[in-house]
Amino acid sequence: MEDSVFGTLSGDADCQVGTVLAVGASCSFETTQFLIGSVASPHNNLFTATVKDSDGNTAENSDDATVTFTDVLPAVTVTKSANPTSVAETGGLVTFTYEVSNSGSVPVTLSSLSDDVFGTLSGDADCQVGTELAVGASCSFDTTETLSGSTSAPHVNTFTAEVEDADGNTASDKDNATVNFTDVLPLLSVSKSSSPISVPESGGDVTFTFTVNNDGTVPLTLTSLIDSVYGSLSGNADCKVGTELAGGASCSFELVKTLSGSIDTTHTNTFTAEGEDSDGNSVSDSDDASVSFTDVAPEIDITKTADPSNVAETGADVTFTFTISNTGLVSETITSLTDDVFGTLDGDADCKVGTELAAGASCSFTLTESLKGAAGTTHTNVATVYAEDAEGNSVNADDDAVVTFMDVLPVITVTKTASPTSILYTGGEVTFTFTVTNSGLVPVTITDLSDDKFGTLTGDEDCEVGTELAPGADCTFEYKTALSGEPDTVHTNTFTATAIDVDENTAEDTDTADVSLLGSAILGVAKELISKTPAAAGTYDVTYQILVKNYGTKDLFKIQVEDDLATTFPAPTLFSVVSVESSDFTVSSTYDGSTDKKLLAGTDSLLVGESGTITLVVNVTPAKVGPFYNSINGSSETSEGTSVTDVSQDGEDPDGKVEEHDDDPTNNSDPTPVSFDTIFNPPLGVKSVDAAAKPVLTWSMSWMNNSNKVPQVAVVHDPIPSKTTYVVDATLIGTGMPADAPLGSTMEGVSCEAGTSTTTITTMCYYEGPTTKNPRGQIIWAGTLGADYGATDPLAAPNAIHIKFATKNLSGTKYVKNVATIDADLNGDGDAEDTGEVKVDSVSATWGTPPSNHNEPVVSDALIIPQTGFAPGSVTALPLQPLQSTYDDLNSLAIEIPALNVKATIVGIPQTDSGWNITWLGDEVGWLNGTAFPTWAGNSVLTGHVYNSNGLPGPFANLSSLKFGDQIIIQAFGQEYIYEVRETKEVSPTDVATLVQHEELPWITLVTCRGYNEASGTYQSRYLVRAVQIKIR
């Protein structure tokens, strides 16, 4: 019995080799085998039985059986253990043991070993990826790791092993191990040291060094740094509260303090540091440092210097400077100052015996002595200082100074200059000036004067060979010569002077002078004012001639001239170009002096020596007299492209005045001025009165600037007329009343309007209270009148100023005349105060019924001609002048009588019901208010004293000597009004009608007293001189 797998089979007792089977009989047996295999390869075995009969014939038969394998999954079991299972939180070694067991029924192979903390594990030779484990087999390996951590967070890591059977089935298992961390307390130590460990009692800097050590194994954070003396310490960037120190680490910082104290004391301060680990465990330590104080001895130093340290043997003042320094650390007091030559030294207020010097302080003083001695010898003196500190410790020092006496040698200094310093290379005269100065201390005598180009120089009678020069003296002479040479070169010559002193010591000095020989391109421009011709009201045609000349040695191209008229005639002055003409150059048709400043096309050239002219005519409306300065810029180019320029010279010659010619126009650039005469005409005004609300009269006046093309500064004065008072009307408000206006001034009751004008500007518009000049006050307007050129009606002119105010008649007033005057800027200087600018025009209006002669007062039988004199030869006491009798200031109105040598100011005498009171007239001449205003049509009466109150002759003392044809001059409004005498007569004091008789033309009547009666103390008659106006100039 054979099996293809199991071999010979033994059968069993009933069925084994030798068993006899009858026909039809059978036997059977079993065998049990362990089979293992692959699910993909079933187990098949073939059973063969062989029999033989008694005849020996054999027979056999076979049969097989198949066993299939079902799949069996692998299984694995792992264990992980840690030794030790706890370490200090600061860290320690832990050995982890990993074991893998095949707990399945099929062999397996390790395919992965990993740890969730330590990653892939390499195992060891017997237990690693690839190791095959039979069923029930196992393997193990160890790893050692360093672990640290927080006590509140144990270390846990998990081991995972994977296996695979022959069929590729996998199995895995994992296990973890836990390691706890035990708490480690922090350790901290500090050290504190001082350097130095002792300082002088007076004080010194000590550096304290603070060191903090983490002596433990856990990190700690500094939470406090405190010094028992200095309080909380800030430490430094590397060592301060908040600094974290690793185990074993340390940090340090320094603190510098100035300490002082008694020598028998010690300074001690304690440093305490605190720290805390991450678990909140706190630790601290302290250390101190001590500094002792040493006794300090006083120290002193003295330095002594001499200035100068070398003096002439002949003698000189020497200033010795003594400086005493406390070089020690304690205060000390000077107890002695001496000099071995000069004896006891007084010092000065800040440095003397008794002066206390703080540590490090010093003081100094000077002593000046006259020293002299033999040449080559020295003067030496020693200064000594003694000082003492507060403990009585004494200290001293000394120093010397040396002064050497020098032999005095002669010294001279020479200078040489050339004028001019540049000429054209073709030749020109140059004046050289030579100066010899005795700059030494002994007299010298000149022995030689020479020049390396001009040879021996003779000098002049004051500066020649043989001239003696005292110390500090000098002498000068000139030498003129013609020079020429190559262009663009420099002529240089050297002057040498020699002198000797009485000891025949020689002194010598030299100096040079340079003269440039010009050969470069030179352009010259001149601008000459040819004429200024009035063209229209306030405008002028100004004609300039411009000369452009080539002064150089090279031809010039692209000739151009630029003239900026907008800068010359700035606003508000107006200008326009009338014409630009030239027969030598191509002029620009677009030149306007403002946006286009180039007069030429820039295409012309000038050969060497050539010149050309341009005529420029400009229409100017000046806003001031001037002068207006104008310069033009000429430019050109050489053939090489080099720019050549010049700024114009005033006049016809670019090189200036003939006597100053140097053939170099570039050093002549005076601007060309143009000035104008009176450039403005006076404004024009009208005036009216409204009596609808009488006795209140409303006055209106308008002024316009119609004869000028630019705005004009003006001031209006309108005195409140006699027999009226000013009305304060709150509905009319002025502006600009000065802070120092007289008492009673107000802006209420007057208005000054200019409509929508933007060029008429009001700066003042107010009622000025009573003054000596205007006892009833006056209306004042000041400002700028915009131009209304060509306008004819002030009421309609857009820029006119319209002024309105009211007065109230006094009881019984029958006639009122109101006269306003205007001051105007006529010369453009921005004010209306110059000669000829005051009262340049006037307007008037009247109310009521005038007398038959409206230029003279109403004459009544009660009026008499005022008495115009006092007792001759005696003094008459005058009463105070009442305010209502104040005389009017007529703004520089004056009278001149050449035949009498009389010049006097004219003032206004107010008229009252009883006439005129001229008591306080003095040496002035009075105009009788109510007669025609001087220079106007009608009869103007002027009076003056024959004798003044002091008993001396008055201005009209010799009035009776005037004769027919004599001239009388009234100066007003910037002009002179000439009158000639036509009549003289003597009249009685009551003959007022003759005095104020009516005239159509401008007349003046001069009146004074005559025939003094000592008994009555009065003058018996009046003397009249009547004259008519013949011309104005």
KEFI-748170 format. One record per residue (C-alpha): residue in three letters; x, y, z. Coordinates in pm, whole numbers, plus 50000, padded with zeros to 5 digits. Layout:
BEGIN
alaXYZ;...
% end
This chain:
BEGIN
met500005000050000;glu501655032249874;asp500645069249887;ser502075094049649;val502555118749934;phe502705098750250;gly504705068650112;thr504195032750235;leu501175029950443;ser501105006550740;gly497355002450736;asp495814988251046;ala495234954251189;asp492424946150953;cys493884960450649;gln497564959050610;val500154942950394;gly499494905550427;thr495844909350482;val493964882250271;leu490854893750112;ala488314868249995;val486664873949673;gly484404903249714;ala485844911450045;ser487384945350131;cys489224961650408;ser489904997850497;phe492035018550727;glu492595055250804;thr495565077650840;thr495575112750981;gln498025138550841;phe498645175850907;leu498275194850591;ile499285229850524;gly499365247450199;ser498355275749983;val494785283249905;ala495855285049548;ser497375249449550;pro494995221649670;his496565190549821;asn496195158749603;asn497615124349687;leu497225090949504;phe496685057649691;thr497865025749520;ala497174990249650;thr498854959749505;val497604923849559;lys498634889749432;asp496814857249424;ser498054824549523;asp499424819649184;gly501554849449229;asn499574870648991;thr499424906049090;ala496834932449058;glu496794968949155;asn494494997949158;ser494875034749247;asp492615062549364;asp493385098749468;ala491915123449713;thr492055161849698;val492095185049995;thr491715222849938;phe493165248650178;thr491055276650318;asp492805310750384;val494025316850750;leu494665354650842;pro497785363351033;ala497675378351388;val500315398351577;thr500635411351935;val503045439452048;thr504075452252390;lys505995484352478;ser507505492552814;ala509585522052949;asn512375520453198;pro512355541553407;thr508735552353396;ser509515587353535;val512385612453493;ala513095647653612;glu511305674853416;thr514675687753309;gly515275655353125;gly516685619853154;leu517405588052959;val514535563352914;thr514895528452757;phe511905516852563;thr511525478652502;tyr509495468152202;glu508285431352163;val506465416251861;ser504725381551888;asn503165360551602;ser499915352451778;gly498375338251463;ser498475304051296;val500525313150993;pro504095325350970;val504465362550923;thr507155387050817;leu507675421450989;ser506775448450738;ser506745480150956;leu508045492151294;ser507095527951390;asp506585551051688;asp504245580751689;val506965601651859;phe510255586851739;gly509105578051387;thr510325547251197;leu512175522851419;ser515145503851284;gly514885475951546;asp517955453651572;ala519475424451385;asp516965399351525;cys513955420951516;gln513635444251226;val511595449350914;gly512035416650716;thr512355394451018;glu510175362650972;leu508265349851272;ala506975314351284;val503655307651444;gly503995315451815;ala507445331051771;ser508385365851892;cys511245391551881;ser512145423052072;phe514515453152064;asp515335484152275;thr515745522052207;thr517045547952450;glu515765583652432;thr516315615752633;leu513025629752757;ser512105662352934;gly508845680652990;ser506335695953218;thr505135678453527;ser501615684653412;ala502115667953075;pro503475631553086;his505265617952783;val503195591252599;asn504335574152280;thr502725545352090;phe504535516251913;thr502915500651608;ala504115468351432;glu502775454651105;val503255418950964;glu502375401450642;asp501795364550566;ala502705345550253;asp499355354450100;gly500005391550147;asn497515394050431;thr498595419750690;ala498045423551060;ser499125450851304;asp499035458751671;lys500085488451887;asp500955495352246;asn502075526652432;ala504305535652719;thr503985564852957;val506845584253123;asn506015609853391;phe508145640953466;thr508985648953824;asp509165685553936;val512715701153960;leu512995732354177;pro514945762254043;leu518285773654193;leu519585809554173;ser522655827654305;val523775863754273;ser527055881954312;lys527725919154345;ser531095936154319;ser532325972054316;ser535195987154125;pro537036004154278;ile536445992054628;ser537496025754768;val537196061654646;pro538446094854778;glu536286110355044;ser535576138654798;gly533826114254576;gly534386092354279;asp532596070154033;val532076033954137;thr530986007053895;phe528795980754057;thr528625947653868;phe525535926253932;thr525605889453821;val522665865253832;asn523375827753793;asn520825800353717;asp522445772653921;gly519605748553857;thr518635727453562;val515325743953480;pro514975777153298;leu513895805753514;thr512655841053441;leu513945870953641;thr511025886953823;ser512785912554043;leu516135931154059;ile516365953354368;asp519185971954541;ser518865981754905;val520156016754821;tyr519266022854459;gly515866005654457;ser514575987654150;leu517305981653895;ser516585983853523;gly519525961753430;asn520385961353063;ala519055946052743;asp520495911852829;cys519855911653201;lys516665927253331;val513295917953474;gly511785894253216;thr515135879753105;glu514965841353081;leu518035821953194;ala518535786353081;gly519855761053332;gly523475769553410;ala523235803053231;ser523985837053383;cys523705873853300;ser525185905753438;phe524895943253418;glu526615973853560;leu525536005153744;val527816035353780;lys527256057554082;thr529196086554229;leu529966080354593;ser531466102754856;gly531616101255230;ser533556104055545;ile536836085355564;asp535626065955868;thr532506052355698;thr531766025055448;his529106024455182;thr527325990655167;asn524395981354947;thr522745947354894;phe521555933054566;thr518605908954563;ala517415889954256;glu514295868954230;gly513325843853960;glu510535819653876;asp510405787553672;ser507595777753438;asp505815759653722;gly505645791553925;asn508355780254170;ser510135811454302;val513745815054410;ser515915844654522;asp519395852954640;ser521235883954770;asp524785897154781;asp526305929954893;ala529295951454805;ser531145976855013;val533106008154918;ser535336026155163;phe536396062755151;thr540036073555161;asp541496106055278;val542356130854993;ala545326153655009;pro545136187754835;glu546926193054503;ile547696225154319;asp549446236154001;ile550566269353863;thr551516278153506;lys553176310253408;thr553476322653050;ala554916353852892;asp553466371852592;pro555466379452397;ser558186355152487;asn560626373652264;val561046411352283;ala563356435452122;glu566456443652311;thr565216479452311;gly562436468952544;ala558736461852534;asp555806454052757;val555446417352847;thr552206403552989;phe552686374753230;thr549666352253273;phe549466332253596;thr547026303153601;ile546396284753926;ser544616251153903;asn543186229654181;thr544276196154041;gly543126177654349;leu539796164554464;val539056187854754;ser538466225054775;glu541426246154877;thr542166282754952;ile545096302554812;thr547286314155101;ser550246329754917;leu551156343254571;thr554736354654513;asp557216360354232;asp560956358854282;val561376390554071;phe558166410054121;gly557576400654485;thr554136395754633;leu551486392654364;asp548146409754415;gly546306388554157;asp542876401854071;ala539356400854215;asp538826364954104;cys542306351554170;lys544176363154479;val545146352754830;gly541926341054993;thr540356328454670;glu538776294154722;leu539106269654435;ala536756240354407;ala538176207054298;gly539106209753930;ala538606247453926;ser541206272853821;cys541706310253815;ser544116333153638;phe545376368753637;thr547876388953440;leu550746412053521;thr552276435153261;glu555856446653306;ser558266464953077;leu561376444253010;lys564546450752820;gly568006435752812;ala571026426952611;ala570416407952289;gly570776370852336;thr570106371752711;thr566966360252888;his564796371953172;thr563476344453398;asn561146348153694;val559476321553907;ala555966323554052;thr555026303254363;val551576295954501;tyr550606281254839;ala547166267254921;glu545466249255209;asp542476225755235;ala539786225955503;glu541846202455724;gly544816225855711;asn546846204155474;ser549176227055278;val550366223654921;asn552466245454686;ala553636247254328;asp555796270154117;asp556496277253750;asp558726300753562;ala558516320553240;val561396329953014;val561596360952796;thr564376362852539;phe565786396252424;met566196396852047;asp568446416551823;val566256440851623;leu566796437451249;pro565296460850993;val562166449050813;ile560506464650510;thr557366455250317;val556706465149958;thr553496464649756;lys553036469549387;thr549736474949209;ala548726481548850;ser545896503348723;pro544176492348515;thr544776455348570;ser543736446748214;ile544156463547876;leu543746453647517;tyr546696434147397;thr547316460547127;gly548566484247392;gly547606508747661;glu549016529747942;val549336513748286;thr550186531648610;phe552176510848857;thr552106522249219;phe555006512249443;thr554846514549823;val557726508650065;thr556776504350433;asn559136502550728;ser557416474050909;gly560246469651157;leu561216486851483;val564256506751372;pro564626535151118;val565836524650773;thr567206541950466;ile566236530850115;thr569336519549923;asp567806504749607;leu564536505649407;ser564426482849104;asp562036463948874;asp562856432348684;lys561266447248369;phe561866484648407;gly565306483848571;thr566386509448833;leu563506531048950;thr564136567649042;gly560986570349255;asp560066606049346;glu561306632349591;asp559406616249878;cys560306580349795;glu563726574349641;val567146560549720;gly568256578850032;thr564756583550176;glu564696575750550;leu561636558250690;ala560846558351060;pro559316526551207;gly555776522751071;ala556286549550805;asp555876543650433;cys556356561550104;thr554766557549762;phe555606566349403;glu554166558649061;tyr555586547548729;lys553596550748408;thr554386530848099;ala552766517247783;leu552286479647767;ser551336456647480;gly551796420347394;glu550226388747271;pro546466385647325;asp545246366147626;thr548606367847804;val549616383248134;his552376408748184;thr554086403248521;asn556886424148668;thr558526423149010;phe559476452849225;thr562366449849474;ala563286474949745;thr566366473649969;ala567056493250288;ile569626493850572;asp569526504150936;val572206523851122;asp574006491151198;glu574076484450822;asn571776454550860;thr569996449650527;ala566306444050465;glu564686435450131;asp561226427350001;thr559556421249665;asp556076422349517;thr554616416149174;ala551796431048971;asp549886414948684;val548286431848383;ser546066410548160;leu546406416947786;leu542906410947657;gly542316395647320;ser538956378447363;ala535666387947208;ile534096419247362;leu530606432747306;gly529636467547423;val526126481947461;ala525076517447547;lys521586531447598;glu520986568747578;leu517836588147662;ile517286610547359;ser514046627447453;lys510806625847651;thr507946644047484;pro504466649047632;ala502066629447415;ala498756634447594;ala497546642247943;gly499926624348176;thr501676604747899;tyr505086608547736;asp506856594747432;val510296584347556;thr512956579647286;tyr516066558547352;gln519016552547121;ile520876519647168;leu524436514947042;val525866479846999;lys529606477446919;asn532186449746869;tyr535176460047085;gly537056427347055;thr539336409946810;lys536786384546690;asp533716387846469;leu530406384646653;phe527246367546529;lys523586363746631;ile523486399046771;gln520576403247014;val519416430447251;glu516876423847526;asp515016452347700;asp512606443947985;leu510326474347996;ala507916457548238;thr510666458448501;thr511626494248417;phe508036507148427;pro506246485048682;ala502506488148743;pro500636510248800;thr502836528748549;leu501616520848197;phe503746517247884;ser503496506147524;val506076502947247;val505556529446981;ser508336519046744;val511626500046707;glu513786511246414;ser517316503646297;ser519186507445969;asp521936484246097;phe520026454946242;thr516936434246168;val514376444246431;ser511726421346577;ser508156429846480;thr506776412746793;tyr508806431447056;asp506526445647325;gly508946449247621;ser506956425147835;thr506046391247687;asp508626395647411;lys511776413247533;lys513986408047225;leu514346438847003;leu516186420746720;ala515636390446503;gly519016377046620;thr520346371146270;asp522816399946239;ser526586400546288;leu529226426546378;leu532716424546240;val535646436046452;gly535226473046527;glu531736475546374;ser528766490646553;gly525076496546494;thr522226516246650;ile518586509846738;thr515986536646808;leu513276526847057;val510226548747127;val508066539747429;asn504836556647534;val504806559347915;thr502016569148152;pro504026573148473;ala502536566748814;lys505446584848981;val508056610648891;gly510836585248894;pro513606580648821;phe512856548748626;tyr516086529348566;asn516566508448256;ser519326484548154;ile519406462647847;asn521286430247791;gly523286425547476;ser524336391047359;ser526176375047068;glu528276344946974;thr531726339546829;ser532256316446537;glu533206289746790;gly529816293346962;thr531156311547270;ser528596334847426;val529596371647453;thr527386395147658;asp527246430247803;val524906450848019;ser524276485447881;gln526026517048000;asp524036549148034;gly524806573947757;glu526126571347407;asp529386553047481;pro529486516647603;asp532966523547747;gly531706551247975;lys533226585748008;val535986594547764;glu538456601948041;glu537806567248187;his538066547047863;asp539846513647895;asp538416496747582;asp536516473047808;pro532816481947808;thr531916452048024;asn532976470948338;asn530536499248261;ser526896491148336;asp525236522148481;pro521466520248414;thr519786546748202;pro517416568148411;val514376587348304;ser512396610748528;phe509236630348466;asp508066664148582;thr504746668148762;ile502896638248625;phe499396641548768;asn496746667748724;pro494546677249019;pro491146660449068;leu487926678348977;gly485046683049219;val481506696349255;lys479556705749567;ser475886711249650;val473696718649953;asp470236705950044;ala468296729350277;ala465056709350288;ala465556702450659;lys466826736950756;pro468246748850986;val470016715750907;leu471946718650578;thr473076686750403;trp476276691550203;ser477296667849923;met480486668649720;ser481986645649457;trp485576643649341;met486886625249037;asn490326617748894;asn489526626048530;ser492826639648400;asn495026609748481;lys495136574048359;val496246558748689;pro494906561149045;gln495876591949248;val496356596849624;ala494296625949758;val493066642150083;val489896663150112;his489516689750384;asp486106705750440;pro486086729450740;ile482686733450906;pro481536768250791;ser481176797051033;lys477826802351202;thr477066764751185;thr477706733751392;tyr478356697851284;val475406673851300;val476116638951434;asp473846616051234;ala474076579151330;thr472666568950989;leu475876580450823;ile479016561850926;gly482546569350808;thr485716548850854;gly489386549850947;met489376576551219;pro492916578751366;ala493396568551726;asp494926602651804;ala492116622851648;pro491206654151850;leu488576653652121;gly485116654551968;ser486116635451652;thr483646609351526;met482856587351228;glu479126592851275;gly477436618351052;val479646615050743;ser479616590250457;cys482136585050178;glu480896562449899;ala482496551249571;gly479766528349442;thr481106496149291;ser484556510249218;thr487456486749292;thr490176512749237;thr488896540649459;ile489946532449813;thr488926551350127;thr491406550350416;met489876578450627;cys486396593350634;tyr485436611450954;tyr484636644151129;glu487736658551298;gly486856676851620;pro487706713451689;thr491356723551664;thr493256756051671;lys493346755351291;asn489686745651250;pro487766757451559;arg484496742251433;gly486156710351316;gln486356697050961;ile485416667550741;ile488436647050629;trp488526621350352;ala491826604350255;gly492466576550010;thr493086568349644;leu490936580649359;gly490606555649076;ala491146569348725;asp488126582548529;tyr490226595948245;gly488246618748016;ala485136619248239;thr483326652848261;asp480756647948536;pro481966638848888;leu478456627448978;ala478496601248700;ala482176590848705;pro482436553648803;asn485386558949038;ala484386592249193;ile484196595949572;his480896610249704;ile481036626850048;lys477996636950247;phe477516653950587;ala475246679550757;thr475556711750956;lys473056731551160;asn472756769351131;leu473186790151441;ser470276812451533;gly470086842751306;thr472306828251033;lys471236841450692;tyr474106831450469;val476476801350476;lys479336794550243;asn481086760550258;val484466756650088;ala486266723050055;thr489806718949927;ile491686688449802;asp495346679049838;ala496606656149562;asp499706636149476;leu501096653649168;asn504556637949158;gly503626601549209;asp505476596349537;gly502386582449708;asp501516612149929;ala499826645849892;glu502126665250121;asp504846679349896;thr505206715449792;gly502526724049540;glu500326694049634;val498296711049909;lys494936726849818;val495376720649448;asp491636726149389;ser488516736449577;val484746734549550;ser482136755349730;ala478426758249782;thr476356785349952;trp473016787750124;gly470986818650191;thr471006853350045;pro474516867350008;pro475216904450047;ser475406925149732;asn479106916349707;his479226879749792;asn483006880249821;glu482906905950108;pro481206905350446;val478026924050529;val479136958450642;ser477226974750924;asp477667008051090;ala478826989951401;leu481916975451224;ile485276992651232;ile488526983851066;pro490426963251327;gln493206980451519;thr496386965651385;gly498986976951632;phe500046981851993;ala501837010552169;pro505267015552019;gly508227010652252;ser506286994352538;val505136959352622;thr501416951952619;ala500186921752818;leu497876899652611;pro494946879452749;leu494566842452665;gln493196836452317;pro489676821252343;leu488886790352137;gln486256808451928;ser488926833551824;thr491376807051709;tyr492966816051375;asp492616792251078;asp495696774550942;leu495646780850567;asn498096752850478;ser501346771950412;leu499676802050249;ala502306829750266;ile503016865650157;glu506256881250037;ile506816918949987;pro510296922449832;ala510436960449868;leu509916957250247;asn511946925150287;val508846909650442;lys508016872250437;ala505156859950656;thr502636831850694;ile498976840250629;val496336827950877;gly492556831350873;ile490876856451111;pro487286845551197;gln484546871451147;thr482176878751432;asp479266902551463;ser481696929151589;gly484306923851319;trp487706906951345;asn489986903351647;ile493646903551546;thr495076907651897;trp497186875551878;leu498426879851519;gly502076886051614;asp504416885051312;glu501866866951094;val499596883050837;gly495836877950879;trp493216872050610;leu489886887150715;asn487446858250683;gly484466869050472;thr486536887750215;ala487646869649900;phe490026840749968;pro493586851049868;thr494326844549497;trp490576841649413;ala488536866849220;gly487376895449441;asn488986917149707;ser491086898149964;val491886918750275;leu495156911050454;thr496206928450775;gly499366929950982;his500566947851292;val502416980751262;tyr503796974551612;asn503646941851804;ser502696937652170;asn506386937352261;gly506666973352140;leu508796963951837;pro507886970351471;gly505526945151314;pro505556931450958;phe503546961150819;ala505536988451001;asn506777002850670;leu503666996050465;ser503307033150380;ser506607032450188;leu505167010349913;lys504527028249584;phe502817022049254;gly504256992149066;asp505836974949368;gln505166937549368;ile503436916649633;ile503656878349605;ile501136853749746;gln502476817949766;ala499686792349743;phe498986757749597;gly502606753549482;gln502486785249273;glu503266822349308;tyr500526847849246;ile502066881749152;tyr500256914049240;glu501296950449159;val500456980749374;arg497907003249211;glu496687025449498;thr497627036849852;lys495437057450085;glu494817066350447;val491247061650579;ser489387064550907;pro488877033551126;thr485177033151037;asp485617034050658;val484986996650622;ala483277001250284;thr486527013850126;leu488406984750286;val486116957550143;gln485016974149819;his483926949649549;glu486296938349270;glu485656914548982;leu489326905848934;pro491676891449200;trp492756921149422;ile494396922849763;thr494106951250014;leu496856953950278;val495796973150587;thr497586984550905;cys497277012151165;arg498727047251150;gly499037077151381;tyr499337064151738;asn497767087252002;glu499527082652334;ala496777100452524;ser494027077152403;gly496267047252350;thr494737042152002;tyr495657046851637;gln493867075351464;ser493697061351108;arg494257031050886;tyr496657028750590;leu495567008550283;val497686994549998;arg495666979849711;ala497206957149442;val495886937349146;gln496976902449031;ile499036904548712;lys500346869148663;ile500786834448809;arg504006814948797;
% end
